[in-house]
Amino acid sequence: MASSTSLEADQASGQLALIDFNIGMNPDYYNAAEKGEIDIFKNIGKALNLILTPNRNTVLHVYLTALTKESKSSPTKFVNEILKMCPSLLWQANTKGETPLHIASSPAHHQLMVAPLVEQRCMLR
């Protein structure tokens, strides 16, 4: 995993902050996120917001991108549990500037995820 430095908006102040993070997501984490398997993330000993793909997608980005109407897991369950572990994932942007809310509001995912994510956002405020 290559170490990288990035500028990200500090959500409290709106100022840019320089932070270090590791780029690279363990394939087990990626596959579990795609399938909505929450158990692997419960005791990983690492902040979920630091587990990123090379495009800085979080496990929540990966899950939402893979989500289809045929998905076996409950979208609300995975989202609720992952956000309980790391609420900041809701606002974390990837290299395209997309947060999980952007992905959830896309036409392909709108019906599945907008209501649960908006509900989570309101609860986290």
Backbone as ProteinMPNN parsed JSONL, in Angstrom:
{"seq_chain_A": "MASSTSLEADQASGQLALIDFNIGMNPDYYNAAEKGEIDIFKNIGKALNLILTPNRNTVLHVYLTALTKESKSSPTKFVNEILKMCPSLLWQANTKGETPLHIASSPAHHQLMVAPLVEQRCMLR", "coords_chain_A": {"N_chain_A": [[0.83, -1.169, 0.0], [0.661, 2.082, -0.929], [1.769, 5.105, 0.498], [0.182, 8.24, 0.741], [-0.433, 11.749, 0.329], [-3.002, 14.105, 0.837], [-5.232, 16.825, 0.107], [-7.987, 17.723, 1.944], [-11.283, 18.851, 2.636], [-11.875, 20.374, 5.688], [-14.455, 19.48, 7.592], [-15.664, 20.77, 9.722], [-14.732, 23.426, 9.716], [-14.594, 24.171, 7.059], [-12.203, 24.707, 5.927], [-9.187, 23.865, 4.142], [-7.364, 20.979, 4.909], [-4.3, 19.333, 5.494], [-3.765, 15.971, 5.228], [-2.524, 12.687, 5.978], [-2.85, 9.515, 4.463], [-3.379, 6.028, 3.82], [-3.355, 4.512, 0.677], [-5.157, 1.977, -0.76], [-7.031, -0.865, -0.577], [-7.625, -3.695, 1.219], [-8.27, -6.718, -0.47], [-10.132, -8.47, 0.702], [-11.681, -6.784, 2.292], [-12.762, -5.122, 0.332], [-14.297, -6.958, -1.219], [-16.093, -7.84, 0.752], [-17.418, -5.439, 1.324], [-18.641, -4.948, -1.158], [-20.508, -7.018, -1.157], [-22.021, -6.437, 1.015], [-21.394, -7.426, 3.499], [-21.108, -7.133, 6.761], [-19.741, -8.046, 9.049], [-16.91, -8.418, 8.857], [-15.878, -5.89, 9.206], [-16.223, -5.18, 11.814], [-14.266, -5.561, 13.878], [-11.71, -4.577, 13.042], [-9.627, -3.013, 13.876], [-8.76, -0.63, 12.81], [-9.381, 2.626, 11.607], [-12.301, 3.056, 9.753], [-12.55, 5.074, 7.882], [-10.065, 5.318, 6.824], [-9.589, 3.221, 5.197], [-9.235, 2.799, 1.982], [-9.874, 2.787, -1.564], [-7.762, 3.051, -4.52], [-8.938, 5.26, -5.79], [-9.879, 6.62, -3.688], [-12.298, 5.709, -2.676], [-14.481, 4.761, -0.098], [-15.452, 2.007, 2.078], [-18.175, 2.295, 2.171], [-18.779, 3.74, -0.189], [-18.03, 1.736, -2.031], [-19.862, -0.302, -1.4], [-22.364, 0.964, -1.993], [-22.066, 1.494, -4.715], [-22.008, -1.063, -5.77], [-24.504, -1.95, -5.195], [-27.637, -3.311, -6.081], [-31.037, -3.831, -7.201], [-31.374, -6.505, -6.867], [-29.791, -7.228, -4.786], [-28.764, -9.174, -2.015], [-28.435, -8.509, 0.658], [-29.771, -6.344, 3.223], [-30.061, -3.044, 2.354], [-30.367, -0.911, 4.166], [-29.58, -2.015, 6.617], [-26.76, -2.584, 6.348], [-25.767, 0.006, 5.797], [-26.627, 1.445, 8.107], [-25.208, 0.074, 10.143], [-22.501, 0.38, 9.367], [-22.236, 3.128, 9.445], [-22.668, 3.593, 12.141], [-20.305, 2.649, 13.15], [-18.47, 4.351, 11.939], [-19.253, 7.357, 11.509], [-18.348, 9.505, 9.918], [-17.976, 8.557, 7.351], [-20.171, 9.082, 5.799], [-19.899, 11.653, 4.797], [-17.503, 11.62, 3.476], [-15.541, 12.263, 0.711], [-14.672, 10.939, -2.534], [-12.06, 10.722, -5.098], [-13.37, 11.956, -7.185], [-14.907, 13.751, -5.943], [-17.253, 12.807, -4.949], [-19.574, 11.989, -2.485], [-20.951, 9.363, -0.403], [-23.667, 10.04, -0.387], [-23.998, 11.319, -2.854], [-23.684, 9.152, -4.622], [-25.797, 7.519, -3.782], [-27.942, 9.073, -4.528], [-27.975, 8.927, -7.239], [-29.613, 8.034, -10.339], [-29.673, 5.207, -10.622], [-29.56, 4.229, -8.037], [-31.281, 5.637, -6.463], [-33.967, 4.943, -5.562], [-33.371, 2.898, -3.816], [-31.643, 3.819, -1.77], [-31.706, 6.583, -0.926], [-33.557, 7.521, 1.091], [-32.787, 5.981, 3.486], [-30.122, 6.977, 3.838], [-30.446, 9.747, 4.1], [-31.965, 9.768, 6.422], [-30.039, 8.726, 8.206], [-28.172, 10.805, 8.099], [-29.577, 12.891, 9.291], [-29.849, 11.864, 11.875], [-27.216, 11.88, 12.733], [-26.502, 14.504, 13.086]], "CA_chain_A": [[0.0, 0.0, 0.0], [1.462, 3.297, -1.04], [1.328, 6.215, 1.327], [-0.085, 9.41, -0.076], [-0.917, 12.919, 1.053], [-4.097, 14.728, 0.103], [-5.939, 17.939, 0.713], [-9.404, 17.463, 2.129], [-11.969, 19.928, 3.339], [-12.192, 20.148, 7.084], [-15.903, 19.653, 7.587], [-16.107, 21.696, 10.754], [-14.412, 24.816, 9.42], [-14.618, 24.45, 5.637], [-10.834, 24.98, 5.516], [-8.448, 22.717, 3.653], [-6.432, 20.426, 5.876], [-3.403, 18.351, 4.928], [-3.779, 14.736, 6.007], [-1.895, 11.518, 5.38], [-3.652, 8.305, 4.51], [-2.872, 4.942, 2.995], [-4.201, 4.153, -0.451], [-5.156, 0.542, -0.985], [-8.015, -1.547, 0.241], [-7.463, -5.138, 1.254], [-9.317, -7.333, -1.298], [-11.186, -9.042, 1.551], [-12.566, -5.678, 2.674], [-13.468, -4.693, -0.878], [-15.311, -7.967, -1.541], [-17.123, -7.811, 1.792], [-18.206, -4.212, 1.124], [-19.49, -5.171, -2.343], [-21.58, -7.966, -0.824], [-22.773, -5.961, 2.178], [-21.065, -8.277, 4.652], [-20.668, -6.178, 7.775], [-18.968, -8.634, 10.142], [-15.461, -8.237, 8.69], [-15.502, -4.525, 9.578], [-16.531, -4.911, 13.214], [-13.098, -5.548, 14.77], [-10.513, -4.547, 12.203], [-8.566, -2.288, 14.555], [-8.325, 0.488, 11.97], [-10.501, 3.513, 11.302], [-12.89, 2.743, 8.45], [-12.348, 6.179, 6.936], [-8.715, 5.208, 6.277], [-9.543, 2.083, 4.277], [-9.623, 3.451, 0.74], [-9.4, 2.298, -2.852], [-6.893, 4.079, -5.122], [-9.749, 6.443, -6.103], [-10.331, 7.11, -2.381], [-13.624, 5.233, -2.303], [-14.557, 4.079, 1.188], [-16.262, 0.79, 2.001], [-19.554, 2.712, 1.896], [-18.827, 4.004, -1.632], [-17.975, 0.44, -2.724], [-21.146, -0.972, -1.184], [-23.438, 1.639, -2.722], [-21.825, 1.333, -6.146], [-22.324, -2.45, -6.124], [-25.887, -2.232, -4.818], [-28.662, -3.439, -7.117], [-32.324, -4.267, -6.658], [-31.271, -7.932, -6.584], [-28.865, -7.451, -3.681], [-29.3, -10.061, -0.989], [-28.424, -7.891, 1.981], [-30.63, -5.185, 3.401], [-29.25, -1.827, 2.24], [-30.465, -0.108, 5.377], [-28.805, -2.651, 7.685], [-25.332, -2.346, 6.146], [-25.512, 1.452, 5.943], [-26.778, 1.809, 9.523], [-24.121, -0.488, 10.944], [-21.206, 0.959, 8.987], [-22.222, 4.515, 9.922], [-22.514, 3.565, 13.6], [-18.877, 2.443, 13.402], [-17.678, 5.481, 11.429], [-20.212, 8.31, 10.938], [-17.759, 10.426, 8.942], [-18.031, 7.99, 6.0], [-21.299, 9.676, 5.084], [-19.478, 12.896, 4.147], [-16.156, 11.479, 2.902], [-15.552, 12.313, -0.755], [-13.629, 10.224, -3.284], [-11.289, 11.632, -5.963], [-14.306, 12.692, -8.044], [-15.67, 14.645, -5.092], [-18.543, 12.186, -4.642], [-19.805, 11.381, -1.182], [-21.957, 8.31, -0.543], [-24.968, 10.635, -0.714], [-24.031, 11.533, -4.307], [-23.905, 7.855, -5.258], [-27.147, 7.061, -3.443], [-28.96, 9.874, -5.211], [-27.938, 8.699, -8.681], [-30.835, 7.343, -10.776], [-29.602, 3.759, -10.423], [-29.644, 3.87, -6.627], [-32.173, 6.555, -5.76], [-35.073, 4.266, -4.876], [-32.87, 1.979, -2.803], [-30.822, 4.337, -0.695], [-31.781, 7.985, -0.501], [-34.242, 7.67, 2.376], [-31.962, 5.565, 4.625], [-28.965, 7.842, 4.048], [-30.916, 11.03, 4.621], [-32.327, 9.503, 7.804], [-28.792, 8.626, 8.95], [-27.562, 12.131, 8.186], [-30.326, 13.661, 10.295], [-29.56, 11.302, 13.194], [-25.831, 12.17, 13.087], [-26.311, 15.931, 13.327]], "C_chain_A": [[0.88, 1.24, 0.0], [0.898, 4.376, -0.138], [1.178, 7.451, 0.457], [-0.538, 10.55, 0.824], [-1.964, 13.601, 0.201], [-4.629, 15.928, 0.857], [-7.407, 17.57, 0.796], [-10.022, 18.635, 2.878], [-12.227, 19.518, 4.782], [-13.664, 20.476, 7.249], [-16.387, 20.629, 8.651], [-15.887, 23.142, 10.337], [-14.525, 25.178, 7.944], [-13.237, 24.769, 5.083], [-10.194, 23.711, 4.989], [-7.447, 22.275, 4.714], [-5.58, 19.374, 5.184], [-3.425, 17.117, 5.816], [-3.049, 13.653, 5.245], [-2.859, 10.355, 5.479], [-3.035, 7.268, 3.593], [-3.877, 4.641, 1.899], [-4.062, 2.654, -0.659], [-6.126, -0.103, -0.031], [-7.768, -3.04, 0.111], [-8.596, -5.77, 0.424], [-10.445, -7.97, -0.486], [-12.191, -7.97, 1.974], [-13.401, -5.225, 1.483], [-14.604, -5.663, -1.208], [-16.439, -7.99, -0.518], [-18.017, -6.579, 1.631], [-19.139, -4.377, -0.073], [-20.709, -6.023, -2.01], [-22.429, -7.52, 0.362], [-22.558, -6.809, 3.408], [-20.395, -7.419, 5.72], [-19.682, -6.752, 8.783], [-17.466, -8.399, 10.043], [-14.988, -6.865, 9.171], [-15.638, -4.245, 11.075], [-15.312, -4.808, 14.123], [-11.806, -5.484, 13.979], [-9.363, -3.763, 12.833], [-8.013, -1.12, 13.764], [-9.554, 1.336, 11.664], [-11.008, 3.242, 9.89], [-12.666, 3.853, 7.426], [-10.942, 6.18, 6.334], [-8.554, 4.026, 5.333], [-10.127, 2.569, 2.957], [-9.11, 2.704, -0.48], [-8.458, 3.357, -3.427], [-7.638, 5.357, -5.524], [-10.371, 7.056, -4.856], [-11.784, 6.791, -2.085], [-13.526, 4.506, -0.969], [-15.351, 2.788, 1.009], [-17.724, 1.134, 1.723], [-19.734, 3.061, 0.418], [-18.903, 2.675, -2.399], [-19.312, -0.272, -2.611], [-22.249, -0.343, -2.038], [-23.286, 1.484, -4.234], [-22.231, -0.064, -6.607], [-23.792, -2.794, -5.904], [-26.81, -2.278, -6.028], [-29.956, -3.859, -6.453], [-32.288, -5.734, -6.255], [-30.342, -8.236, -5.415], [-29.538, -8.25, -2.576], [-29.35, -9.413, 0.384], [-29.377, -6.697, 2.014], [-29.783, -3.925, 3.324], [-29.241, -1.008, 3.521], [-29.607, -0.7, 6.487], [-27.316, -2.362, 7.528], [-24.993, -0.874, 6.387], [-25.597, 1.862, 7.406], [-25.599, 1.322, 10.351], [-22.776, 0.149, 10.624], [-21.113, 2.407, 9.482], [-22.185, 4.61, 11.44], [-21.041, 3.433, 13.956], [-18.046, 3.662, 13.009], [-18.614, 6.487, 10.743], [-19.635, 9.218, 9.858], [-17.752, 9.865, 7.518], [-19.131, 8.625, 5.162], [-20.88, 10.906, 4.285], [-18.132, 12.788, 3.443], [-16.229, 11.362, 1.381], [-14.421, 11.472, -1.346], [-12.904, 11.218, -4.195], [-12.164, 12.427, -6.922], [-15.113, 13.709, -7.241], [-17.022, 14.085, -4.698], [-18.552, 11.627, -3.224], [-20.766, 10.212, -1.398], [-23.353, 8.852, -0.859], [-25.098, 10.909, -2.202], [-24.351, 10.221, -5.027], [-25.328, 7.38, -5.014], [-28.224, 7.836, -4.194], [-28.915, 9.731, -6.728], [-29.183, 7.91, -9.094], [-30.823, 5.836, -10.517], [-29.835, 3.345, -8.971], [-30.695, 4.649, -5.85], [-33.248, 5.838, -4.946], [-34.594, 3.399, -3.725], [-32.308, 2.679, -1.577], [-31.052, 5.755, -0.211], [-32.427, 8.136, 0.871], [-33.394, 7.186, 3.549], [-30.764, 6.472, 4.88], [-29.367, 9.206, 4.585], [-31.309, 10.872, 6.085], [-31.085, 9.424, 8.673], [-28.162, 10.004, 9.132], [-28.259, 12.968, 9.258], [-30.01, 13.177, 11.712], [-28.156, 11.68, 13.662], [-25.581, 13.634, 13.403], [-26.444, 16.278, 14.771]], "O_chain_A": [[1.747, 1.397, 0.86], [-0.318, 4.533, -0.028], [1.968, 7.673, -0.46], [-0.977, 10.325, 1.952], [-1.831, 13.669, -1.021], [-4.494, 16.034, 2.076], [-7.999, 17.145, -0.196], [-9.353, 19.318, 3.655], [-12.739, 18.43, 5.046], [-14.074, 21.623, 7.066], [-17.434, 21.253, 8.479], [-16.744, 23.995, 10.572], [-14.551, 26.36, 7.602], [-13.104, 25.07, 3.897], [-10.607, 22.607, 5.344], [-6.772, 23.098, 5.332], [-6.088, 18.603, 4.37], [-3.141, 17.2, 7.011], [-2.963, 13.692, 4.018], [-3.596, 10.225, 6.456], [-2.26, 7.599, 2.696], [-5.078, 4.528, 2.144], [-2.948, 2.134, -0.725], [-6.048, 0.093, 1.182], [-7.711, -3.574, -0.997], [-9.757, -5.4, 0.595], [-11.59, -8.003, -0.937], [-13.396, -8.215, 2.01], [-14.6, -4.976, 1.612], [-15.736, -5.242, -1.448], [-17.606, -8.142, -0.879], [-19.235, -6.669, 1.785], [-20.304, -3.986, -0.007], [-21.805, -5.781, -2.515], [-23.438, -8.15, 0.68], [-23.435, -6.904, 4.266], [-19.236, -7.032, 5.576], [-18.86, -6.011, 9.321], [-16.813, -8.197, 11.067], [-13.815, -6.701, 9.508], [-15.215, -3.191, 11.55], [-15.333, -4.021, 15.07], [-10.892, -6.27, 14.231], [-8.231, -3.849, 12.356], [-6.9, -0.667, 14.03], [-10.648, 0.803, 11.483], [-10.224, 3.203, 8.942], [-12.601, 3.586, 6.226], [-10.661, 6.964, 5.427], [-7.493, 3.85, 4.735], [-11.34, 2.732, 2.82], [-8.055, 2.072, -0.441], [-8.365, 4.454, -2.876], [-7.032, 6.426, -5.592], [-11.267, 7.896, -4.941], [-12.438, 7.511, -1.331], [-12.597, 3.731, -0.741], [-15.861, 2.509, -0.076], [-18.435, 0.345, 1.102], [-20.757, 2.707, -0.17], [-19.73, 2.51, -3.296], [-19.836, -0.784, -3.6], [-22.982, -1.052, -2.726], [-24.281, 1.356, -4.949], [-22.743, -0.227, -7.714], [-24.266, -3.825, -6.382], [-26.771, -1.399, -6.889], [-29.969, -4.204, -5.271], [-33.069, -6.169, -5.408], [-30.131, -9.404, -5.091], [-30.705, -8.04, -2.247], [-30.222, -9.737, 1.19], [-29.733, -6.128, 0.983], [-28.877, -3.744, 4.138], [-28.203, -0.472, 3.91], [-28.967, 0.046, 7.229], [-26.672, -1.935, 8.486], [-24.041, -0.557, 7.1], [-24.713, 2.565, 7.896], [-25.054, 2.067, 11.165], [-21.994, 0.427, 11.533], [-20.043, 2.859, 9.89], [-21.716, 5.612, 11.978], [-20.574, 4.021, 14.931], [-17.046, 3.975, 13.656], [-18.749, 6.465, 9.519], [-20.367, 9.657, 8.97], [-17.544, 10.62, 6.567], [-19.019, 8.692, 3.938], [-21.437, 11.176, 3.221], [-17.662, 13.769, 2.867], [-16.893, 10.476, 0.842], [-13.36, 11.314, -0.741], [-13.111, 12.426, -4.077], [-11.74, 13.468, -7.422], [-15.918, 14.447, -7.808], [-17.858, 14.814, -4.164], [-17.652, 10.889, -2.823], [-21.341, 10.088, -2.479], [-24.135, 8.182, -1.533], [-26.181, 10.754, -2.766], [-25.187, 10.188, -5.93], [-25.992, 6.894, -5.93], [-29.302, 7.304, -4.461], [-29.72, 10.341, -7.432], [-29.749, 7.188, -8.274], [-31.867, 5.254, -10.223], [-30.265, 2.221, -8.712], [-30.962, 4.339, -4.689], [-33.41, 6.113, -3.757], [-35.33, 3.185, -2.761], [-32.473, 2.193, -0.458], [-30.594, 6.084, 0.883], [-31.879, 8.824, 1.731], [-33.279, 7.911, 4.538], [-30.421, 6.714, 6.037], [-28.68, 9.757, 5.445], [-31.02, 11.746, 6.902], [-31.063, 9.989, 9.767], [-27.671, 10.324, 10.214], [-27.607, 13.666, 10.034], [-29.915, 13.981, 12.639], [-27.923, 11.79, 14.866], [-24.527, 13.967, 13.945], [-26.31, 17.444, 15.141]]}, "name": "protein", "num_of_chains": 1, "seq": "MASSTSLEADQASGQLALIDFNIGMNPDYYNAAEKGEIDIFKNIGKALNLILTPNRNTVLHVYLTALTKESKSSPTKFVNEILKMCPSLLWQANTKGETPLHIASSPAHHQLMVAPLVEQRCMLR"}
